[in-house]
Amino acid sequence: MTAKPLRYEHPEPVPPPSQLVALPFVSSVAGYLDVTVGCSSVRVTIHRVMTRDGHAYLQQICSYAGGNLDHSRAGRLFVVDEGIIGAAFSGRTIMRTRRYGDEAEWWTDYRADRIAVGDKRPAPAEPISYLAVPFLDATGDAVVCVMYAEAGGLNRFVEAGGHLDAVLGMSAGYCRMLDGMSDRPLPRVRNYPLPAGRPVGGPSTLYPNLQEPVRDRKPPRLTRLTSFNFALSA
């Protein structure tokens, strides 16, 4: 795995059709968490695997849904072991914040994890439940993209038959739509293959106490799509 470059975070352009394909899905997940569940502090986005100069990164496809759309966030590049999305990518498994009995327990682990990974970002105003869902290709051996979600409150994604299953059901429907667009594209819109690259990594920033893999749920799987790169055709 290639070492992390110094300025990997600078945005690279994402084709507007790719953003338009991603935004309705992440907005639906955000709407479910915000309006139906009643969560505060909701943010949802999706990252694709992309290559620059022969190196593979995770790239944020679109703005975060759940607040004001800020399209400047689209295109940001992350190393492939960046936080919870990197763990979902590397392990090809769903990752989430584990179950907590009370907020004090969450804050204890959160503060310890921030120190452990050197996280200097501002702390949230309340406990947050995090979720990362990888979308696998037909073989199950490669990750095409990773959905990232955060929602205020404890245990948002740990209850059996609860919100995690609802999000995974939405993700399965999204996979069918993406495969359908690959088979039956809209006029002048195509999904172009992206070249494979050598993953760029760095020190893991996954919160070691806060996050856990989900072993009893399978990630959504695409049957035809191998890259997320919708763009206008000639």
C-alpha positions as CSV (number, residue, x, y, z in Angstrom):
1,M,0.0,0.0,0.0
2,T,1.4,3.4,-1.0
3,A,2.1,5.9,1.8
4,K,-0.2,8.8,2.3
5,P,0.7,11.9,0.2
6,L,0.9,15.3,2.0
7,R,-2.0,17.0,0.2
8,Y,-4.4,14.2,-0.5
9,E,-7.4,16.2,0.7
10,H,-7.5,18.6,-2.2
11,P,-10.8,18.1,-4.2
12,E,-10.8,16.6,-7.6
13,P,-13.7,17.2,-10.0
14,V,-16.7,14.8,-9.8
15,P,-18.8,14.7,-13.0
16,P,-22.2,16.4,-12.2
17,P,-24.2,13.4,-13.5
18,S,-22.4,11.3,-10.8
19,Q,-23.4,13.8,-8.1
20,L,-27.0,13.8,-9.4
21,V,-27.1,10.0,-9.3
22,A,-25.8,10.1,-5.7
23,L,-27.8,13.0,-4.1
24,P,-31.3,11.5,-4.3
25,F,-30.1,8.3,-2.5
26,V,-28.2,10.1,0.3
27,S,-31.1,12.6,0.7
28,S,-33.6,9.7,1.1
29,V,-31.4,8.1,3.8
30,A,-31.0,11.5,5.6
31,G,-34.7,12.1,5.4
32,Y,-35.5,8.8,6.9
33,L,-33.1,9.4,9.8
34,D,-34.2,13.0,10.3
35,V,-38.0,12.9,9.7
36,T,-39.1,9.3,10.3
37,V,-36.7,8.4,13.1
38,G,-36.3,11.9,14.6
39,C,-32.5,12.0,14.8
40,S,-30.7,15.3,15.1
41,S,-27.3,16.1,13.6
42,V,-27.9,14.0,10.5
43,R,-25.3,13.9,7.7
44,V,-25.1,11.3,4.8
45,T,-22.9,11.1,1.8
46,I,-21.2,8.5,-0.4
47,H,-17.6,8.0,-1.4
48,R,-16.4,6.2,-4.6
49,V,-13.1,4.5,-5.3
50,M,-11.2,6.6,-7.8
51,T,-7.7,6.7,-9.2
52,R,-5.3,9.7,-9.6
53,D,-1.8,9.2,-11.0
54,G,-2.1,5.4,-10.6
55,H,-3.1,5.7,-6.9
56,A,-6.5,4.7,-5.5
57,Y,-8.4,6.9,-3.0
58,L,-11.8,7.3,-1.6
59,Q,-13.5,10.3,-3.1
60,Q,-16.6,12.1,-1.7
61,I,-19.0,12.1,-4.6
62,C,-21.5,14.7,-3.4
63,S,-22.4,17.1,-0.7
64,Y,-23.6,15.9,2.7
65,A,-27.4,15.5,2.8
66,G,-29.1,16.4,6.0
67,G,-28.2,20.1,6.1
68,N,-27.5,22.8,3.7
69,L,-26.0,21.5,0.5
70,D,-22.4,22.5,0.1
71,H,-21.2,21.3,-3.2
72,S,-17.7,22.3,-2.4
73,R,-17.4,19.2,-0.3
74,A,-17.7,17.0,-3.4
75,G,-14.5,15.7,-4.8
76,R,-12.5,15.6,-1.5
77,L,-10.0,12.7,-1.5
78,F,-9.3,10.5,1.4
79,V,-6.8,7.7,2.0
80,V,-8.3,4.2,1.8
81,D,-8.0,3.7,5.6
82,E,-9.6,7.0,6.6
83,G,-11.7,6.4,9.7
84,I,-14.9,4.3,9.5
85,I,-15.2,4.6,5.8
86,G,-11.7,3.2,5.4
87,A,-12.5,0.3,7.7
88,A,-15.6,-0.5,5.6
89,F,-13.6,-0.3,2.4
90,S,-10.6,-2.4,3.6
91,G,-12.7,-5.0,5.4
92,R,-15.5,-5.1,2.9
93,T,-17.9,-5.1,5.8
94,I,-20.5,-2.8,7.4
95,M,-19.1,-0.7,10.2
96,R,-21.1,1.2,12.9
97,T,-20.9,2.7,16.4
98,R,-21.3,0.0,19.0
99,R,-24.1,-0.2,21.6
100,Y,-23.7,2.1,24.6
101,G,-25.6,2.0,27.9
102,D,-25.5,5.7,28.5
103,E,-24.0,8.9,27.2
104,A,-21.2,9.0,29.8
105,E,-19.8,5.7,28.5
106,W,-19.9,7.0,24.9
107,W,-18.1,10.2,25.8
108,T,-15.4,8.2,27.7
109,D,-14.6,6.1,24.6
110,Y,-14.9,9.1,22.2
111,R,-12.4,11.2,24.1
112,A,-10.0,8.3,24.4
113,D,-10.3,7.5,20.7
114,R,-9.7,11.1,19.7
115,I,-6.4,11.0,21.5
116,A,-5.5,7.6,20.2
117,V,-5.9,8.6,16.5
118,G,-4.8,12.3,16.9
119,D,-8.2,13.7,15.9
120,K,-8.1,17.5,16.1
121,R,-11.5,18.2,14.7
122,P,-14.1,20.0,16.9
123,A,-16.1,17.6,19.2
124,P,-19.8,17.2,18.5
125,A,-22.4,18.7,20.8
126,E,-24.0,15.3,21.5
127,P,-23.2,11.6,21.1
128,I,-23.2,10.5,17.5
129,S,-24.0,7.2,15.9
130,Y,-21.8,6.5,12.8
131,L,-22.4,4.1,10.0
132,A,-20.4,3.1,6.9
133,V,-21.8,0.7,4.3
134,P,-19.6,-0.6,1.5
135,F,-21.2,-1.4,-1.9
136,L,-19.5,-4.5,-3.3
137,D,-19.1,-5.5,-6.9
138,A,-20.6,-8.8,-8.3
139,T,-17.6,-10.9,-7.1
140,G,-17.8,-9.5,-3.6
141,D,-14.0,-8.9,-3.8
142,A,-14.0,-5.2,-4.6
143,V,-15.7,-2.1,-3.2
144,V,-17.3,0.3,-5.6
145,C,-18.4,2.9,-3.1
146,V,-19.1,3.5,0.6
147,M,-22.1,5.3,2.1
148,Y,-21.3,7.2,5.2
149,A,-24.0,8.3,7.7
150,E,-24.0,10.0,11.1
151,A,-27.0,10.6,13.3
152,G,-27.3,12.2,16.8
153,G,-28.1,9.9,19.7
154,L,-27.0,6.6,21.0
155,N,-27.6,3.2,19.4
156,R,-29.1,4.4,16.1
157,F,-27.8,1.4,14.1
158,V,-27.6,-1.4,16.6
159,E,-31.2,-2.6,17.2
160,A,-32.2,-5.8,15.4
161,G,-34.7,-5.2,12.7
162,G,-34.3,-1.4,13.3
163,H,-32.8,1.5,11.4
164,L,-29.8,-0.3,10.1
165,D,-32.1,-2.8,8.3
166,A,-34.1,0.0,6.9
167,V,-31.0,1.7,5.5
168,L,-29.8,-1.6,4.1
169,G,-33.1,-2.1,2.3
170,M,-32.8,1.3,0.8
171,S,-29.2,0.4,-0.3
172,A,-30.4,-2.8,-2.0
173,G,-32.9,-0.8,-4.0
174,Y,-30.2,1.7,-4.9
175,C,-28.0,-1.1,-6.2
176,R,-30.8,-2.3,-8.4
177,M,-31.2,1.2,-9.8
178,L,-27.5,1.6,-10.4
179,D,-27.3,-1.7,-12.2
180,G,-30.4,-0.7,-14.2
181,M,-28.8,2.5,-15.3
182,S,-25.8,0.6,-16.4
183,D,-27.9,-1.7,-18.6
184,R,-30.4,0.9,-19.7
185,P,-28.7,4.3,-19.5
186,L,-30.4,7.6,-19.9
187,P,-29.8,9.5,-23.1
188,R,-26.3,11.0,-23.2
189,V,-25.4,9.6,-19.7
190,R,-23.0,6.6,-19.3
191,N,-21.1,5.0,-16.5
192,Y,-17.5,4.9,-17.5
193,P,-15.0,2.4,-16.0
194,L,-12.3,3.8,-13.7
195,P,-8.8,2.3,-13.9
196,A,-7.6,0.3,-11.0
197,G,-4.9,1.9,-8.8
198,R,-2.7,1.1,-5.9
199,P,-4.4,2.0,-2.7
200,V,-3.0,5.0,-0.8
201,G,-2.9,4.5,3.0
202,G,-1.7,6.1,6.1
203,P,-2.1,5.6,9.9
204,S,-5.6,4.3,10.6
205,T,-7.9,6.9,12.1
206,L,-10.7,4.5,12.9
207,Y,-12.0,5.1,16.5
208,P,-10.9,1.8,18.1
209,N,-13.3,1.7,21.0
210,L,-16.3,3.5,19.4
211,Q,-16.7,1.5,16.2
212,E,-17.3,-2.1,15.4
213,P,-17.9,-4.4,12.3
214,V,-21.3,-5.8,11.7
215,R,-21.0,-9.5,11.3
216,D,-24.6,-10.5,11.0
217,R,-25.5,-8.4,8.0
218,K,-24.1,-8.6,4.4
219,P,-23.2,-5.5,2.5
220,P,-25.2,-4.6,-0.5
221,R,-23.9,-6.0,-3.8
222,L,-24.0,-4.7,-7.3
223,T,-24.4,-7.2,-10.1
224,R,-23.1,-5.2,-13.1
225,L,-21.6,-1.9,-11.9
226,T,-17.8,-2.0,-11.2
227,S,-17.2,1.8,-10.8
228,F,-19.2,4.9,-9.9
229,N,-18.4,7.3,-12.8
230,F,-21.5,8.6,-14.5
231,A,-20.8,11.3,-17.0
232,L,-22.2,12.8,-20.1
233,S,-21.5,11.0,-23.3
234,A,-20.8,12.5,-26.7
